[in-house]
Each structure stands twice: as C-alpha cells, then as structure tokens.
Amino acid sequence: MAERIEMREFPSKPPPFWKKTKKQYFQKDPPKFCYIENDKKISGTPLWPKDPLFHPENLEIYLQIAKEEVQRVGGKFFSGHIPLSPTRTIKFPKDWLKNQPERLTTTFTSGFLLPATAVLESRAGFYIKEGEVPSLQETVKNMKGTWLLSNLGYFLTPKLIKEEKEGGLATSHNSRHPVDEHLPVTNNCYLGGFFIRNNNEWVAYPPHLCTGGVGITKEGKPVLVNDCTLRGGAVWIDDKKYAWNAGDVNPETPNNKAVIIYTPSLRTKGNDWQNYRRFIGENRFNIIITNEGLGNYPQPKIAYVKAGSCLQPADAIVISLQKYPDNIIDKNGFVRFEFEPWFDKKIWDNLACFYEGVLPLSPEGLKDFGVWQHPHACMTQETFIPNRYRREPRTVLVKTNKSFGAFAFSGRYEYSIGISFEELPLVLNKIVNHLAPDETIQQIMGLDGGSGAKLCLIKNGEVGALNWVAPGFRNRIGDPNGNTYSCLLLKIAP
C-alpha cells in the first residue's frame, strides 16, 4: 500500500463551465460545431479552444485530486496528451506523451488502475426512468465517500426509434417497421441482456447479440466477461410459463417448435445492413419484448404482439408461439425471465448483477468486429461502430493480472481527436506498461462512446469530470451531467 496522502476536498465553488452553456446550444446541429474525423478525412469546424464555453484547464483540480486518491490506495493514475499518426501507423517515439495538446494531432487520455483491495464496493446501473435521463449529479448526490465512475452500455435513443421524417435515422425502428409494430419514442431500453439479483428478486432480460459484459460480484468486485451464449430458459407472462431449450434459440426453420426465442443476433447472409429485412413468425403468435428503465435498473416489458409474420426487430427479442395463447396477452402484464447460465456457472452464480452488450477488444489489437458487423448491431448505433479507422471519444474498462481500471480517450475537439479501435489496444498497452511495467492486460471492454464517454470522480455526491466530455445531441460541451444513462461506479477505500 502506498504512503497515505491526506484526502482533499473539491473546491467550495468548482468551476461549473458547463453551466454557462445555453440549454439548447447543441440541439440543432451538433456536428457543425465540433471537430469530427470520419474515416481518414477531417470534417466539421474545430471547437476548442476558440469557444469560450469550455475550458479544459478547469479540470486540472479534479485530475489532481483523483490522482492523489488513486495513489493513496496503491493505484496508478494517468493523464496526458498522446500524439496519433495521420497514417494510423502505431509508433511510440521517446516523446510519445505530451504535456500540452497539439492541434489535430493529440488525444487527451485519462484513466486509472486499482488493485483489488482498493475497491470497497461496486455498482452498475441504468438510470433512465419513464424515458427521461436524470443528470449525473442527481443520480449520485446521496453517495458518500470517494468513487470513480465510467459510463457503461448502450441504450435505444430517440433517433433510433423515430421515423426519419420526424428526425430519426433511415434505419430507425419506426422507419423500418409498419405502424402496428412502432415503438413509442420514450421506449429508451437498454440494448443488451442483463440480470439483477435484488434481495430475493430476480430481474432479467435476454442478450441481444451475445457479446461481452460487465458484472458485479456479491462481494462488490467488478468482473469482465468476454463471451455470452443464450441457452435454455423460460419467460413468465403473468401466470403463464413459456419454456425453450438451446435448440429453440434463433433456429433457421421453425420445425413446429412450440416456443421459439428470436434475438437480434438472428440474421441471413448479406452485408447490406441498411436495407436488411427478415420476417419471422409466420403462422405463429409473436410477443415482442423490450425493456424499460426504472431509475436504477431496467425491467422487461411487452412492446407489442403480432399474429402472423412480423419484421425481426433490431432492438428487441421475440417469443414466438406455435399455438395462439388461450388467454389474452396483456401488454402491461408482468414479465419475468429464467435462464440457464450464459457463461461459466461459477462466475454466474456469484454475480449480483450483470450487463451484456459491450464490446470485447483484443489486447493485441482488433481487426475483425465479428458480431458488431451484424445488421442489427449497425441499426442500433447512431455512430457506425465497425469502422476501425474512425476516431471518436471512447472509454474502456481494463483488467490486468493485478488491477482493474478504466480509461477515457477524449474526442471531437480540435485539441483532442479521439481514438480509433485499431489504435486503442496498442496505445492502452503502452499506457499500462508506463504505469505498471510488471502488469499485463488480460481483458479490454469497449463501452459506449461519443458524447456518452465519461470518466468522473465522485466525492460525497459531487461530480468532477476527468475527461473532456464531447458535445452531442444529448450532451452540452464539457458537461459530465448529460447523457449518462448507465454507468459503473467503484468506491475506493477511505
């Protein structure tokens, strides 16, 4: 354990630079105001440092306090400006870490590594309620002690729901589906599977694409799981149980199966995801189930039912019945899932909660996006993920042979250009080797990026940003409070 450093408090009046931003500042056309790199071309108007509404130097006090707190418990803290090559070649000269940013060249990077003994408690949550996202400050205001926070998974945004003529994307749910299969714009569900053991209550929902996930053990420690597989299970709708086995998950043909569960990972051949269509459930009764936020975690709910063929949704699962139910399916009925473990049973049984739907990255560098190239994965992202060259704001969770940590690569700024998935693992290996030469990265989990990319210090309910929070449709420039709908929180020892 490192020598104890006296705890410092936040300044009595922290510089609330984001509060100077007009409420509607980024509502009309955010990309027009910020620096964005698309593929290998530069587009957009550089924003900082010309814009007086954002002053990264105001973050220095939070970065210093976070560094002291992390070092106090034997951890490592990092912040600095890392130059990236315009050609995407990864080279690390002697001056690979800069004290000052360079225009259209560097990315501001911050993060930490904590030994297991330093994490007293962990929490993972999804905070949307009735379609509204509370400010981060509102979410954490009653939390005592010192916490480190990163954002977590993805959710279905209004742009991914609304029809194109109403401001949605051309591939949004309501743009693709007929009217009787539309979702309300407030259906901002978590995009992935999850389960929560809440005292004696079990709340769960199936994985969408069977990707990686983040869990919290019953002892309060964070865990990363690289692969999930949906096997057998059952769903209760009110007092009626519908069970399936592993062979009933996304079958190529129904073959008179009594119960089939279709998830977004079902697909046909072809890579034209923008025009992808698959109809399922012909001559069957189909129950489309999504989930809704309760303020702390999500809960499954019936979105709609369809007698006969329906378009496979990219953002929900479908319970398809061979026989029409004898009872009326109440859209507001109680929905509860049961599952065989999605991964190692020993890990599964020891988790208090788990959120699937994030992106495992190879520590050696990602070349193939695999399931993230699935048409349904592409349709449920505002920013196209399977482009290894695109530099965006990104956050990742990291597990080494000795530590657990999180890092943020700030982007959409003239003086912090984000990072691509191709560059990220190699740069991260360099950072970890710099911080802890005796540690080796074992797992990297990519989280939601863009304006949702957040790294924060929480002290007794007060929020301090540790990265340059990117502007976006749901986030004002530099503001850690906006667009934080799900997050991971780690409490460190006093």
C-alpha positions as CSV (number, residue, x, y, z in Angstrom):
1,M,0.0,0.0,0.0
2,A,1.3,3.4,-0.9
3,E,2.1,6.0,1.7
4,R,-1.2,7.6,2.9
5,I,-1.9,11.0,1.4
6,E,-4.3,13.4,3.2
7,M,-7.7,13.5,1.4
8,R,-8.5,16.7,-0.4
9,E,-12.0,18.1,-0.8
10,F,-13.4,19.6,-4.0
11,P,-13.1,23.4,-4.2
12,S,-16.0,25.0,-2.4
13,K,-17.1,26.5,-5.7
14,P,-15.9,24.2,-8.5
15,P,-15.7,25.9,-11.9
16,P,-19.1,24.9,-13.5
17,F,-18.0,25.7,-17.0
18,W,-20.8,23.6,-18.5
19,K,-23.5,25.7,-16.7
20,K,-22.6,28.7,-18.9
21,T,-23.8,26.8,-21.9
22,K,-27.2,27.7,-23.2
23,K,-29.7,24.8,-22.7
24,Q,-30.4,24.4,-26.4
25,Y,-26.8,25.0,-27.5
26,F,-26.4,21.7,-29.3
27,Q,-30.0,20.8,-30.1
28,K,-30.0,21.9,-33.8
29,D,-26.8,20.6,-35.4
30,P,-24.1,19.4,-33.0
31,P,-21.6,18.1,-35.7
32,K,-21.4,21.5,-37.2
33,F,-19.9,22.9,-34.0
34,C,-17.3,20.2,-33.2
35,Y,-14.3,18.5,-34.7
36,I,-15.1,15.1,-36.1
37,E,-12.9,12.7,-38.0
38,N,-14.8,10.5,-40.5
39,D,-12.7,7.6,-41.8
40,K,-9.5,9.3,-42.9
41,K,-11.0,12.7,-43.7
42,I,-11.4,15.7,-41.5
43,S,-14.8,17.4,-41.4
44,G,-16.6,19.8,-39.1
45,T,-15.5,23.1,-37.6
46,P,-12.9,22.9,-34.7
47,L,-14.5,23.9,-31.5
48,W,-11.9,24.3,-28.7
49,P,-10.0,26.4,-27.7
50,K,-11.8,29.1,-29.7
51,D,-15.2,28.6,-27.9
52,P,-15.2,30.4,-24.5
53,L,-17.8,27.9,-23.1
54,F,-15.3,25.1,-22.5
55,H,-12.0,25.5,-20.5
56,P,-10.2,22.1,-20.1
57,E,-7.8,23.7,-17.6
58,N,-10.7,23.8,-15.2
59,L,-10.5,20.0,-15.0
60,E,-6.9,20.2,-13.5
61,I,-8.2,20.4,-9.9
62,Y,-10.3,17.2,-10.4
63,L,-7.4,15.4,-12.1
64,Q,-5.1,16.2,-9.3
65,I,-7.5,15.1,-6.6
66,A,-8.2,11.9,-8.5
67,K,-4.5,11.2,-8.8
68,E,-4.0,11.7,-5.1
69,E,-6.9,9.5,-4.2
70,V,-5.9,6.7,-6.5
71,Q,-2.3,6.7,-5.4
72,R,-3.4,6.8,-1.8
73,V,-4.9,3.3,-2.1
74,G,-1.9,1.9,-4.1
75,G,-3.3,2.5,-7.6
76,K,-1.9,4.2,-10.7
77,F,-3.4,7.3,-12.3
78,F,-2.7,8.6,-15.8
79,S,-3.5,11.8,-17.7
80,G,-1.8,13.3,-20.7
81,H,-1.8,14.1,-24.4
82,I,-0.9,11.3,-26.8
83,P,0.0,12.1,-30.4
84,L,-1.6,9.9,-33.1
85,S,-0.3,9.4,-36.6
86,P,-2.3,10.7,-39.5
87,T,-1.5,7.4,-41.3
88,R,-2.8,5.3,-38.4
89,T,0.7,3.7,-38.0
90,I,1.4,3.0,-34.4
91,K,4.8,4.2,-33.4
92,F,6.0,5.3,-29.9
93,P,8.9,7.8,-30.1
94,K,10.6,8.9,-26.9
95,D,8.3,11.9,-26.7
96,W,5.1,9.7,-27.1
97,L,3.5,11.5,-24.1
98,K,2.9,15.3,-24.3
99,N,2.3,17.8,-21.5
100,Q,0.5,20.1,-23.9
101,P,-2.0,19.3,-26.7
102,E,-1.2,19.7,-30.3
103,R,-3.8,20.8,-32.9
104,L,-5.5,17.9,-34.8
105,T,-2.7,15.6,-33.5
106,T,-3.1,14.6,-29.9
107,T,-5.9,12.9,-27.9
108,F,-6.3,13.7,-24.2
109,T,-6.3,10.5,-22.3
110,S,-7.1,9.9,-18.6
111,G,-7.6,6.8,-16.5
112,F,-6.6,4.7,-13.6
113,L,-5.6,1.2,-12.4
114,L,-6.8,0.0,-8.9
115,P,-5.6,-3.1,-7.0
116,A,-8.5,-5.4,-6.0
117,T,-8.0,-4.5,-2.3
118,A,-8.7,-0.8,-3.1
119,V,-12.2,-1.4,-4.4
120,L,-14.6,-1.5,-1.4
121,E,-17.9,-1.5,-3.4
122,S,-19.0,-1.5,-7.0
123,R,-22.3,-0.6,-8.6
124,A,-23.7,-0.8,-12.1
125,G,-26.9,0.8,-13.0
126,F,-29.3,2.0,-15.8
127,Y,-30.8,5.3,-14.7
128,I,-33.4,6.1,-17.4
129,K,-37.0,6.3,-15.9
130,E,-40.1,6.9,-18.0
131,G,-38.0,7.9,-21.0
132,E,-36.1,10.6,-19.0
133,V,-32.3,10.6,-18.3
134,P,-31.5,12.3,-14.9
135,S,-28.4,14.4,-14.6
136,L,-25.4,12.6,-13.3
137,Q,-25.3,15.0,-10.3
138,E,-28.9,14.0,-9.5
139,T,-28.0,10.3,-9.7
140,V,-25.0,10.4,-7.4
141,K,-26.0,13.2,-5.0
142,N,-26.5,10.9,-2.0
143,M,-23.4,8.8,-2.4
144,K,-20.9,9.1,0.4
145,G,-17.2,8.7,0.1
146,T,-14.9,8.6,-2.9
147,W,-16.0,6.9,-6.1
148,L,-14.6,6.6,-9.6
149,L,-17.1,6.4,-12.5
150,S,-17.2,5.4,-16.1
151,N,-20.1,5.2,-18.4
152,L,-21.3,1.7,-19.4
153,G,-23.5,0.3,-22.2
154,Y,-25.8,1.4,-25.0
155,F,-29.5,2.4,-25.0
156,L,-32.1,2.9,-27.7
157,T,-32.1,6.7,-28.3
158,P,-35.0,8.7,-29.7
159,K,-33.1,9.0,-33.1
160,L,-33.0,5.2,-33.2
161,I,-36.8,5.0,-32.6
162,K,-38.4,7.9,-34.5
163,E,-39.3,7.8,-38.2
164,E,-36.9,9.6,-40.5
165,K,-39.5,12.3,-41.3
166,E,-39.7,13.0,-37.6
167,G,-35.9,13.4,-37.1
168,G,-35.0,9.7,-36.7
169,L,-32.5,7.7,-38.8
170,A,-33.4,6.0,-42.0
171,T,-32.7,2.7,-40.3
172,S,-34.6,3.5,-37.1
173,H,-37.2,1.1,-35.7
174,N,-40.2,3.2,-36.7
175,S,-38.7,3.9,-40.1
176,R,-38.4,0.2,-40.9
177,H,-41.4,-1.3,-39.2
178,P,-45.1,-1.0,-40.1
179,V,-47.3,1.2,-37.9
180,D,-48.6,-1.6,-35.8
181,E,-45.1,-2.5,-34.9
182,H,-44.0,1.0,-33.9
183,L,-42.3,1.8,-30.5
184,P,-43.1,5.0,-28.5
185,V,-40.2,7.5,-28.5
186,T,-39.9,7.0,-24.8
187,N,-39.0,3.3,-25.2
188,N,-35.4,4.1,-24.4
189,C,-34.5,0.5,-23.5
190,Y,-31.1,-0.9,-22.5
191,L,-29.6,-2.6,-25.6
192,G,-28.4,-5.9,-24.3
193,G,-29.1,-8.6,-21.8
194,F,-28.9,-8.2,-18.1
195,F,-29.8,-9.7,-14.7
196,I,-30.1,-8.2,-11.3
197,R,-30.3,-10.1,-8.0
198,N,-32.1,-7.6,-5.8
199,N,-32.6,-9.2,-2.4
200,N,-34.9,-12.1,-3.2
201,E,-36.0,-10.5,-6.5
202,W,-34.6,-11.6,-9.9
203,V,-34.9,-9.2,-12.8
204,A,-33.5,-10.4,-16.2
205,Y,-33.7,-10.0,-19.9
206,P,-32.0,-12.0,-22.7
207,P,-28.8,-10.9,-24.5
208,H,-29.3,-9.3,-27.9
209,L,-26.1,-10.2,-29.7
210,C,-24.3,-12.3,-27.1
211,T,-21.3,-10.0,-26.8
212,G,-19.3,-9.2,-23.7
213,G,-20.5,-7.8,-20.4
214,V,-19.7,-6.2,-17.1
215,G,-20.8,-7.8,-13.8
216,I,-20.5,-7.0,-10.0
217,T,-19.9,-9.9,-7.7
218,K,-21.8,-10.5,-4.5
219,E,-18.6,-9.2,-2.7
220,G,-18.8,-5.9,-4.7
221,K,-16.0,-6.5,-7.1
222,P,-16.2,-5.8,-10.9
223,V,-15.9,-8.6,-13.4
224,L,-15.5,-8.6,-17.2
225,V,-16.9,-11.5,-19.3
226,N,-15.9,-11.7,-22.9
227,D,-18.5,-14.1,-24.3
228,C,-22.1,-14.8,-23.5
229,T,-24.3,-17.5,-25.0
230,L,-28.1,-17.7,-24.7
231,R,-29.2,-21.3,-24.0
232,G,-32.3,-22.7,-22.4
233,G,-34.7,-20.6,-20.4
234,A,-38.3,-19.6,-19.9
235,V,-40.4,-16.5,-19.7
236,W,-43.4,-16.0,-17.4
237,I,-46.1,-13.6,-18.7
238,D,-48.4,-13.1,-15.8
239,D,-49.1,-16.7,-14.6
240,K,-48.3,-18.4,-17.9
241,K,-44.9,-20.0,-18.5
242,Y,-43.3,-20.5,-21.9
243,A,-40.0,-22.5,-21.9
244,W,-37.4,-23.1,-24.6
245,N,-34.2,-25.1,-24.9
246,A,-30.9,-24.2,-26.6
247,G,-32.1,-25.5,-29.9
248,D,-35.1,-23.1,-29.8
249,V,-32.8,-20.0,-29.9
250,N,-32.8,-18.4,-33.4
251,P,-33.5,-21.6,-35.4
252,E,-33.1,-21.4,-39.1
253,T,-36.6,-23.0,-39.6
254,P,-39.4,-23.3,-37.0
255,N,-39.9,-27.0,-37.5
256,N,-43.1,-27.0,-35.4
257,K,-41.4,-25.9,-32.3
258,A,-43.8,-24.9,-29.5
259,V,-41.8,-22.0,-28.3
260,I,-39.0,-20.1,-30.2
261,I,-37.0,-17.2,-28.9
262,Y,-35.6,-14.9,-31.6
263,T,-33.0,-12.4,-30.6
264,P,-31.3,-9.6,-32.8
265,S,-28.4,-12.0,-33.5
266,L,-30.6,-13.9,-35.9
267,R,-29.6,-13.0,-39.5
268,T,-29.5,-14.1,-43.1
269,K,-26.5,-13.8,-45.4
270,G,-25.5,-10.5,-46.9
271,N,-23.8,-7.3,-45.7
272,D,-26.2,-4.6,-46.9
273,W,-27.3,-3.8,-43.4
274,Q,-29.1,-0.5,-44.4
275,N,-31.6,-2.5,-46.4
276,Y,-31.6,-5.6,-44.3
277,R,-35.1,-7.2,-43.7
278,R,-36.0,-10.5,-42.2
279,F,-39.6,-11.6,-41.5
280,I,-40.2,-14.2,-38.7
281,G,-43.1,-16.0,-37.0
282,E,-45.3,-16.8,-40.0
283,N,-48.5,-18.6,-38.9
284,R,-47.4,-18.1,-35.3
285,F,-48.2,-15.8,-32.4
286,N,-45.4,-13.4,-31.7
287,I,-44.8,-11.5,-28.5
288,I,-42.2,-8.7,-28.8
289,I,-40.4,-7.9,-25.6
290,T,-38.2,-5.0,-24.8
291,N,-37.3,-3.4,-21.5
292,E,-37.8,-0.1,-19.7
293,G,-35.7,1.9,-17.2
294,L,-36.9,2.0,-13.6
295,G,-34.4,4.6,-12.4
296,N,-31.8,2.1,-11.1
297,Y,-32.0,-0.8,-13.5
298,P,-34.2,-1.9,-16.5
299,Q,-37.1,-4.3,-16.4
300,P,-38.6,-6.4,-19.3
301,K,-41.9,-5.3,-20.8
302,I,-44.2,-6.3,-23.7
303,A,-43.8,-3.8,-26.6
304,Y,-46.4,-5.3,-28.9
305,V,-47.9,-8.6,-30.1
306,K,-48.3,-9.8,-33.7
307,A,-50.4,-12.6,-35.1
308,G,-48.5,-13.9,-38.1
309,S,-45.4,-12.7,-39.7
310,C,-43.6,-9.7,-38.3
311,L,-40.3,-7.9,-39.1
312,Q,-37.4,-9.1,-37.0
313,P,-36.7,-6.1,-34.7
314,A,-33.1,-5.0,-34.2
315,D,-33.8,-3.7,-30.7
316,A,-36.0,-6.4,-29.0
317,I,-36.5,-10.1,-28.6
318,V,-39.4,-12.1,-29.8
319,I,-41.2,-15.0,-28.1
320,S,-42.8,-16.9,-31.0
321,L,-45.6,-19.5,-30.1
322,Q,-46.8,-22.3,-32.3
323,K,-50.3,-22.1,-30.8
324,Y,-52.2,-19.0,-30.1
325,P,-52.5,-18.4,-26.4
326,D,-55.8,-19.3,-24.7
327,N,-55.7,-16.2,-22.6
328,I,-55.4,-12.6,-23.7
329,I,-51.9,-11.2,-23.6
330,D,-52.0,-8.0,-21.5
331,K,-49.4,-5.5,-22.9
332,N,-49.0,-4.3,-19.3
333,G,-48.7,-7.8,-17.9
334,F,-45.9,-8.9,-15.6
335,V,-42.9,-10.4,-17.5
336,R,-40.1,-12.5,-15.8
337,F,-37.3,-14.5,-17.4
338,E,-35.4,-17.5,-16.2
339,F,-32.1,-18.6,-17.8
340,E,-29.5,-21.3,-17.9
341,P,-26.1,-19.6,-17.3
342,W,-24.8,-17.6,-20.3
343,F,-21.2,-18.2,-19.2
344,D,-19.2,-20.1,-16.6
345,K,-21.7,-21.2,-13.9
346,K,-19.3,-20.4,-11.0
347,I,-19.0,-16.8,-12.2
348,W,-22.7,-16.6,-13.0
349,D,-23.8,-17.8,-9.5
350,N,-21.5,-15.3,-7.8
351,L,-22.7,-12.2,-9.6
352,A,-25.2,-9.7,-8.0
353,C,-25.8,-8.1,-11.4
354,F,-24.6,-8.2,-15.0
355,Y,-25.0,-6.1,-18.1
356,E,-24.3,-7.6,-21.5
357,G,-23.9,-5.7,-24.8
358,V,-20.5,-4.1,-24.7
359,L,-17.5,-4.7,-27.0
360,P,-14.6,-7.0,-26.0
361,L,-11.4,-5.8,-27.6
362,S,-8.3,-7.9,-28.2
363,P,-5.3,-6.6,-26.2
364,E,-3.3,-7.4,-29.3
365,G,-5.4,-5.1,-31.5
366,L,-8.9,-5.5,-33.1
367,K,-9.1,-6.3,-36.8
368,D,-12.4,-8.1,-37.1
369,F,-15.5,-6.7,-35.4
370,G,-17.4,-10.0,-35.7
371,V,-20.9,-9.7,-34.3
372,W,-20.7,-5.9,-34.3
373,Q,-20.9,-6.1,-38.1
374,H,-24.3,-7.7,-37.8
375,P,-27.0,-5.6,-39.5
376,H,-29.0,-5.3,-36.2
377,A,-25.9,-4.1,-34.4
378,C,-25.4,-1.4,-37.0
379,M,-29.0,-0.3,-36.9
380,T,-28.9,0.3,-33.2
381,Q,-25.9,2.7,-33.2
382,E,-26.0,6.4,-34.1
383,T,-22.3,6.2,-35.0
384,F,-21.2,3.3,-37.2
385,I,-19.1,1.0,-35.0
386,P,-17.4,-1.4,-37.4
387,N,-15.0,1.2,-38.8
388,R,-11.6,0.6,-37.2
389,Y,-10.2,3.8,-38.6
390,R,-12.8,6.2,-37.2
391,R,-11.6,8.3,-34.3
392,E,-14.2,9.1,-31.7
393,P,-14.4,9.7,-27.9
394,R,-14.1,6.3,-26.3
395,T,-14.0,4.7,-22.8
396,V,-12.8,1.2,-21.9
397,L,-12.6,-1.0,-18.9
398,V,-9.3,-2.9,-18.3
399,K,-8.3,-5.9,-16.3
400,T,-4.6,-6.7,-15.9
401,N,-3.0,-9.6,-13.9
402,K,-3.1,-7.3,-10.8
403,S,-5.5,-4.4,-11.3
404,F,-8.9,-3.2,-12.6
405,G,-9.3,0.2,-14.3
406,A,-10.9,2.5,-16.7
407,F,-9.6,4.9,-19.4
408,A,-11.2,7.7,-21.4
409,F,-9.9,9.0,-24.8
410,S,-11.4,12.4,-25.3
411,G,-12.5,13.4,-28.8
412,R,-14.5,15.7,-31.1
413,Y,-12.2,18.6,-30.2
414,E,-9.5,20.5,-32.2
415,Y,-7.0,19.6,-29.5
416,S,-8.3,16.1,-28.6
417,I,-9.2,14.0,-31.6
418,G,-10.4,10.8,-30.0
419,I,-9.0,7.3,-31.0
420,S,-9.9,4.5,-33.3
421,F,-10.5,0.9,-32.3
422,E,-7.4,-0.1,-34.3
423,E,-5.2,2.2,-32.3
424,L,-6.8,1.9,-28.9
425,P,-5.4,-1.5,-27.7
426,L,-1.9,-0.7,-28.7
427,V,-1.9,2.7,-27.1
428,L,-3.5,1.3,-24.0
429,N,-0.8,-1.3,-23.7
430,K,1.8,1.5,-23.9
431,I,0.0,3.4,-21.1
432,V,-0.3,0.3,-18.8
433,N,3.4,-0.5,-19.4
434,H,4.2,3.1,-18.5
435,L,2.1,3.0,-15.3
436,A,2.9,-0.6,-14.2
437,P,5.7,-2.3,-16.1
438,D,5.0,-5.6,-14.2
439,E,1.4,-5.8,-15.3
440,T,-0.1,-7.3,-18.4
441,I,-3.5,-6.5,-19.9
442,Q,-5.8,-9.6,-19.9
443,Q,-9.1,-8.0,-20.9
444,I,-10.3,-4.8,-22.5
445,M,-14.0,-4.0,-22.7
446,G,-15.1,-1.1,-25.0
447,L,-18.1,0.9,-23.7
448,D,-20.4,3.4,-25.3
449,G,-18.5,6.3,-26.9
450,G,-19.3,9.7,-28.3
451,S,-20.8,12.2,-26.0
452,G,-21.6,9.3,-23.6
453,A,-17.9,8.7,-22.9
454,K,-17.4,9.8,-19.3
455,L,-14.8,9.4,-16.6
456,C,-15.5,11.1,-13.3
457,L,-14.5,11.5,-9.7
458,I,-17.4,11.5,-7.2
459,K,-16.7,12.8,-3.7
460,N,-19.6,12.8,-1.3
461,G,-22.1,13.3,-4.0
462,E,-20.2,15.9,-6.0
463,V,-19.2,15.3,-9.6
464,G,-15.8,16.2,-11.1
465,A,-15.1,15.4,-14.8
466,L,-11.8,13.6,-15.6
467,N,-12.1,13.8,-19.4
468,W,-13.1,16.3,-22.0
469,V,-16.7,15.4,-22.4
470,A,-17.7,15.6,-26.0
471,P,-20.7,17.6,-27.3
472,G,-23.6,15.8,-28.8
473,F,-27.4,15.8,-29.3
474,R,-27.9,14.9,-25.7
475,N,-24.9,16.5,-24.1
476,R,-23.7,20.0,-23.8
477,I,-20.0,20.7,-24.3
478,G,-17.8,19.6,-21.4
479,D,-20.8,18.6,-19.3
480,P,-20.4,15.3,-17.4
481,N,-24.0,15.5,-16.2
482,G,-25.8,15.0,-19.5
483,N,-26.2,11.7,-21.5
484,T,-25.1,9.5,-18.6
485,Y,-27.8,6.9,-18.7
486,S,-25.8,3.9,-17.4
487,C,-22.5,3.7,-15.5
488,L,-20.1,1.7,-13.4
489,L,-19.1,3.1,-10.0
490,L,-16.2,1.9,-7.9
491,K,-15.8,3.0,-4.3
492,I,-12.3,3.2,-3.1
493,A,-11.0,2.8,0.4
494,P,-11.1,5.8,2.8
